[in-house]
Every structure is written in C-alpha cells, then in structure tokens.
C-alpha cells in the first residue's frame, strides 16, 4: 500500500495534477471500507457471544 501512495505522489509531482492522489485515495477507500465493516461486524458478534 505504501508503494501506491509513493507512485501517486511521484505522478502528482511530475504532472502537477492532483488526480493521481485522488485515485490513490479512492483505491484505499475501496480496499479499507470492507475491512472496517468486517471488523465492526466481528467485534459486535464476539461481544454478543461474550455477554452470554
């Protein structure tokens, strides 16, 4: 993931265009949003099991 941000930063610096950074941000959101939702679901499920 750090390589993605490095490549986007280099492309932004080379072309003076923020589009590569916006694209990298969108890719991060696409990858991380499902993981955040999964983690929340797992926490809720295990918390409910622990209370029983």
Phi and psi in radians as a Rosetta constraint file:
Dihedral C 1 N 2 CA 2 C 2 CIRCULARHARMONIC -1.147 0.35
Dihedral N 2 CA 2 C 2 N 3 CIRCULARHARMONIC -0.533 0.35
Dihedral C 2 N 3 CA 3 C 3 CIRCULARHARMONIC -1.154 0.35
Dihedral N 3 CA 3 C 3 N 4 CIRCULARHARMONIC -0.619 0.35
Dihedral C 3 N 4 CA 4 C 4 CIRCULARHARMONIC -1.064 0.35
Dihedral N 4 CA 4 C 4 N 5 CIRCULARHARMONIC -0.806 0.35
Dihedral C 4 N 5 CA 5 C 5 CIRCULARHARMONIC -1.160 0.35
Dihedral N 5 CA 5 C 5 N 6 CIRCULARHARMONIC -0.661 0.35
Dihedral C 5 N 6 CA 6 C 6 CIRCULARHARMONIC -1.118 0.35
Dihedral N 6 CA 6 C 6 N 7 CIRCULARHARMONIC -0.783 0.35
Dihedral C 6 N 7 CA 7 C 7 CIRCULARHARMONIC -1.119 0.35
Dihedral N 7 CA 7 C 7 N 8 CIRCULARHARMONIC -0.704 0.35
Dihedral C 7 N 8 CA 8 C 8 CIRCULARHARMONIC -1.160 0.35
Dihedral N 8 CA 8 C 8 N 9 CIRCULARHARMONIC -0.703 0.35
Dihedral C 8 N 9 CA 9 C 9 CIRCULARHARMONIC -1.139 0.35
Dihedral N 9 CA 9 C 9 N 10 CIRCULARHARMONIC -0.743 0.35
Dihedral C 9 N 10 CA 10 C 10 CIRCULARHARMONIC -1.106 0.35
Dihedral N 10 CA 10 C 10 N 11 CIRCULARHARMONIC -0.751 0.35
Dihedral C 10 N 11 CA 11 C 11 CIRCULARHARMONIC -1.147 0.35
Dihedral N 11 CA 11 C 11 N 12 CIRCULARHARMONIC -0.677 0.35
Dihedral C 11 N 12 CA 12 C 12 CIRCULARHARMONIC -1.128 0.35
Dihedral N 12 CA 12 C 12 N 13 CIRCULARHARMONIC -0.721 0.35
Dihedral C 12 N 13 CA 13 C 13 CIRCULARHARMONIC -1.187 0.35
Dihedral N 13 CA 13 C 13 N 14 CIRCULARHARMONIC -0.643 0.35
Dihedral C 13 N 14 CA 14 C 14 CIRCULARHARMONIC -1.219 0.35
Dihedral N 14 CA 14 C 14 N 15 CIRCULARHARMONIC -0.746 0.35
Dihedral C 14 N 15 CA 15 C 15 CIRCULARHARMONIC -1.782 0.35
Dihedral N 15 CA 15 C 15 N 16 CIRCULARHARMONIC -0.087 0.35
Dihedral C 15 N 16 CA 16 C 16 CIRCULARHARMONIC 0.929 0.35
Dihedral N 16 CA 16 C 16 N 17 CIRCULARHARMONIC 0.784 0.35
Dihedral C 16 N 17 CA 17 C 17 CIRCULARHARMONIC -2.336 0.35
Dihedral N 17 CA 17 C 17 N 18 CIRCULARHARMONIC 2.207 0.35
Dihedral C 17 N 18 CA 18 C 18 CIRCULARHARMONIC -1.349 0.35
Dihedral N 18 CA 18 C 18 N 19 CIRCULARHARMONIC -0.054 0.35
Dihedral C 18 N 19 CA 19 C 19 CIRCULARHARMONIC -1.002 0.35
Dihedral N 19 CA 19 C 19 N 20 CIRCULARHARMONIC -0.732 0.35
Dihedral C 19 N 20 CA 20 C 20 CIRCULARHARMONIC -1.072 0.35
Dihedral N 20 CA 20 C 20 N 21 CIRCULARHARMONIC -0.645 0.35
Dihedral C 20 N 21 CA 21 C 21 CIRCULARHARMONIC -1.214 0.35
Dihedral N 21 CA 21 C 21 N 22 CIRCULARHARMONIC -0.658 0.35
Dihedral C 21 N 22 CA 22 C 22 CIRCULARHARMONIC -1.130 0.35
Dihedral N 22 CA 22 C 22 N 23 CIRCULARHARMONIC -0.735 0.35
Dihedral C 22 N 23 CA 23 C 23 CIRCULARHARMONIC -1.086 0.35
Dihedral N 23 CA 23 C 23 N 24 CIRCULARHARMONIC -0.735 0.35
Dihedral C 23 N 24 CA 24 C 24 CIRCULARHARMONIC -1.112 0.35
Dihedral N 24 CA 24 C 24 N 25 CIRCULARHARMONIC -0.699 0.35
Dihedral C 24 N 25 CA 25 C 25 CIRCULARHARMONIC -1.101 0.35
Dihedral N 25 CA 25 C 25 N 26 CIRCULARHARMONIC -0.711 0.35
Dihedral C 25 N 26 CA 26 C 26 CIRCULARHARMONIC -1.124 0.35
Dihedral N 26 CA 26 C 26 N 27 CIRCULARHARMONIC -0.720 0.35
Dihedral C 26 N 27 CA 27 C 27 CIRCULARHARMONIC -1.110 0.35
Dihedral N 27 CA 27 C 27 N 28 CIRCULARHARMONIC -0.739 0.35
Dihedral C 27 N 28 CA 28 C 28 CIRCULARHARMONIC -1.034 0.35
Dihedral N 28 CA 28 C 28 N 29 CIRCULARHARMONIC -0.763 0.35
Dihedral C 28 N 29 CA 29 C 29 CIRCULARHARMONIC -1.127 0.35
Dihedral N 29 CA 29 C 29 N 30 CIRCULARHARMONIC -0.735 0.35
Dihedral C 29 N 30 CA 30 C 30 CIRCULARHARMONIC -1.086 0.35
Dihedral N 30 CA 30 C 30 N 31 CIRCULARHARMONIC -0.653 0.35
Dihedral C 30 N 31 CA 31 C 31 CIRCULARHARMONIC -1.395 0.35
Dihedral N 31 CA 31 C 31 N 32 CIRCULARHARMONIC -0.740 0.35
Dihedral C 31 N 32 CA 32 C 32 CIRCULARHARMONIC -1.482 0.35
Dihedral N 32 CA 32 C 32 N 33 CIRCULARHARMONIC -0.540 0.35
Dihedral C 32 N 33 CA 33 C 33 CIRCULARHARMONIC -1.014 0.35
Dihedral N 33 CA 33 C 33 N 34 CIRCULARHARMONIC -0.832 0.35
Dihedral C 33 N 34 CA 34 C 34 CIRCULARHARMONIC -1.091 0.35
Dihedral N 34 CA 34 C 34 N 35 CIRCULARHARMONIC -0.595 0.35
Dihedral C 34 N 35 CA 35 C 35 CIRCULARHARMONIC -1.178 0.35
Dihedral N 35 CA 35 C 35 N 36 CIRCULARHARMONIC -0.669 0.35
Dihedral C 35 N 36 CA 36 C 36 CIRCULARHARMONIC -1.130 0.35
Dihedral N 36 CA 36 C 36 N 37 CIRCULARHARMONIC -0.777 0.35
Dihedral C 36 N 37 CA 37 C 37 CIRCULARHARMONIC -1.100 0.35
Dihedral N 37 CA 37 C 37 N 38 CIRCULARHARMONIC -0.736 0.35
Dihedral C 37 N 38 CA 38 C 38 CIRCULARHARMONIC -1.101 0.35
Dihedral N 38 CA 38 C 38 N 39 CIRCULARHARMONIC -0.749 0.35
Dihedral C 38 N 39 CA 39 C 39 CIRCULARHARMONIC -1.104 0.35
Dihedral N 39 CA 39 C 39 N 40 CIRCULARHARMONIC -0.754 0.35
Dihedral C 39 N 40 CA 40 C 40 CIRCULARHARMONIC -1.080 0.35
Dihedral N 40 CA 40 C 40 N 41 CIRCULARHARMONIC -0.737 0.35
Dihedral C 40 N 41 CA 41 C 41 CIRCULARHARMONIC -1.117 0.35
Dihedral N 41 CA 41 C 41 N 42 CIRCULARHARMONIC -0.772 0.35
Dihedral C 41 N 42 CA 42 C 42 CIRCULARHARMONIC -1.117 0.35
Dihedral N 42 CA 42 C 42 N 43 CIRCULARHARMONIC -0.732 0.35
Dihedral C 42 N 43 CA 43 C 43 CIRCULARHARMONIC -1.073 0.35
Dihedral N 43 CA 43 C 43 N 44 CIRCULARHARMONIC -0.767 0.35
Dihedral C 43 N 44 CA 44 C 44 CIRCULARHARMONIC -1.105 0.35
Dihedral N 44 CA 44 C 44 N 45 CIRCULARHARMONIC -0.750 0.35
Dihedral C 44 N 45 CA 45 C 45 CIRCULARHARMONIC -1.136 0.35
Dihedral N 45 CA 45 C 45 N 46 CIRCULARHARMONIC -0.797 0.35
Dihedral C 45 N 46 CA 46 C 46 CIRCULARHARMONIC -1.258 0.35
Dihedral N 46 CA 46 C 46 N 47 CIRCULARHARMONIC -0.542 0.35
Dihedral C 46 N 47 CA 47 C 47 CIRCULARHARMONIC -1.166 0.35
Dihedral N 47 CA 47 C 47 N 48 CIRCULARHARMONIC -0.709 0.35
Dihedral C 47 N 48 CA 48 C 48 CIRCULARHARMONIC -1.140 0.35
Dihedral N 48 CA 48 C 48 N 49 CIRCULARHARMONIC -0.675 0.35
Dihedral C 48 N 49 CA 49 C 49 CIRCULARHARMONIC -1.214 0.35
Dihedral N 49 CA 49 C 49 N 50 CIRCULARHARMONIC -0.575 0.35
Dihedral C 49 N 50 CA 50 C 50 CIRCULARHARMONIC -1.267 0.35
Dihedral N 50 CA 50 C 50 N 51 CIRCULARHARMONIC -0.558 0.35
Dihedral C 50 N 51 CA 51 C 51 CIRCULARHARMONIC -1.214 0.35
Dihedral N 51 CA 51 C 51 N 52 CIRCULARHARMONIC -0.568 0.35
